Amino acid sequence: MAILANNVDWHRVDPERAQLLIQDPVFAGTVFRDFLNRGRDQDQDAMIINFSLDPRCPAGYSWTKHQTNGSWRFDKSEVGICLTESQKKDGRVLAQDVAKELIKETLMNANLLDFYLDHTEHIPNDWKGRNVVFCGTVYKNGFGVLYFRYLYWDGEDWLDDFENVSSTYLSTDWWFAVRLRLAEARS
């Protein structure tokens, strides 16, 4: 490791990225492993999502719950959307009950939503017409009201917005972003 550190041209290293490697050793290990396996590739670096970082937080909001899942190289075959059992049975679910109903799922947080907004070419086309909720992160406004952020297609662009967690019923056009288990992703 010391040999590598001594031979790095540190003037060409992004200081924020270097600090991230220091602060998150799991992320650093992922980047280094991928470098060894694939070589340096700018596009591949952009595909690493660190779910432990703070998500974007629009003015007037703060996040109150943020499910961290370490770092992950984006693989579209490992991301899926699903409905809850209540939605399948009754056609709707109370937003505050989603996490309880999807307890066995790895709920994706807003870092993946932010990734999708930055890389819209990776959003599956069949998500159009659906509101895709990233409920691994819960926000609150200045009045303490809780919200999820969600992704949607407005007919021209992919956008994000907020939905009230405490009093909203979500129908079957609201889907939840989850990380698929490897067996599911390959089937």
N, C-alpha and C positions, 0 to 999 in steps of 0.2 A: 504494500500500500504506500509506503514511504517513497518508493521509486516512482510510482505514478504521481504522487503529490509534488515531488521535486521536478517533474518534467511537464507540468501543466503551465501553459502560458496564462497566468492568472489575470492579465490585463484584458484578455478576451473572454473572461467568464462573467456572466451576469451575476452581480452581487446578491440580488434577491434570490436567485435560484441556488446559489452557493449557500446562503443562509438557510434556505429550506432544507437542503441536504443535511446541514448540521443539526437543525432543530428536529428533524424527523428521520431517525436512522432507518426505519422500515422503508420509507420512501427512497432514501439513499441506496439501500440495498437493492430495491426493485430497479432503479435506474441503472445501477452498475451491472446487475445481472443481465438486464436487457441489452445493455451496451456490449457485454461480452458475447451474448448469444447472437446478436443481430448486427453489431457495429453501429457507429454513430449515424443517426438519421434524424434530421430536424422534424419530419412529419411524425415519426414514432414518438419523439419526445413530447410533442403536442398532444398525444393520445393518452398520456398518463394523467389520471384523475386522482387527486389526493382528497379523499373524503373527510380527512381530519382537519382540513383548513376551514376557517370561517367562510360561510357562503356569502354571496353578495346580499346586501341588505339595503333595499330602497329607503330613501329618506322617509322619516316618520315611523319606521319599523325597527324592531330588534328581533333577534331570534332568541327563543326561550328554550327550545329543545333541538338538538342537532345530533342525530345518530351517526357516529363516526365509524367508518369501516376500513380505515387504513388507506393505502394507495392501491390503485388498480389500473392496469393497462386496458383501455377501452376495447371491448370486444362486443360488437353488436349482437352476436349470437347468445350472449349471456344476459341481455337485458330484455325483459318482457313486460307486458301490462296484463293486469287481471282485474276481475270484478270480485267483490266480496260475496259470500254466501247469501247475505240479505238482499243484495242487488239481484242476484240470480233468482231468488225465491219471491221477493216482494217488489222488485223493480226499483228499490231505493235503499239507502243506508244513511243513518245519521252520521255526519262527518266525524264527530268525536268518537264514534265507535269503530272507525276503520282500523286503527292500529290494533285494537283488541281482536277484530275478526281476521286480520292478516298476521297474527302473532308468529306463525311458522315461516313467514316470508322475510327475506331481507329487504326491507323497504329502502328505496333509493332516496338519498337526500338531495337538497337543492344544488349541491356541487355538480351533479349530473345534469340537472336542468340548465345550469350556467354553461356547462360544456356544450350541451345541445344548442343553446342560443348562439354560442361562438362557432359551432360547426354544424350548421343546419343540414348540410349534405348527409349527415349520419342519422338523421331522424327518419325512422321507417315511414314510408308513404302511407301505410295503412293506419297510421295514427291520425291522419286528417279526418276531421269530423268528430274527434274525441277530445275530451279534456283530460290530459294526462297529469295526474297529481303526484308530486314528489313529497310524500308525507313523512319522510325521514327527518325533515326539518320543519319545525313549527315556529311561526313568527307571531309577534304581538304588535299591535299599534299603540299609540300614545294613551289610549283608554284601557289598555290591558286585554283587548279582544284578540283571541287567537285565530291565526290564519295559516292555511297551506298555500304554497305557490304551485301553480300549474302551468302547463304548456298547451297551447292550442294554435290551430291554423285558422287565420281570419279570411282565407280565400286568396291571399296574396303572399303573406309572410307568416313565419312562426313567431309567436309572441308569448309573453308570460303575464300572469295576473295573480290575484289573491282570491281565496274563497274562505269565508267564515267557518271555523271549525266547530263552534259551539252550538249553532242553531240551524245549520243548513242540512237539508236532506239532499243526498246526491243520487241522481237517477242512473240509468245504465249508460249514459253518455259520458260518465266520469269513470276513468280507469286509473289504476294505481301502478306506478313504476316499481318493479321488483327485480332483484337479481335472481336469475334462474340458477338452479342447481345444475352442475355440469351434466348430469344425466338428462335433465329436461332440455338443456341447451342443445344437446347433440341428437335428440330424438326428433 
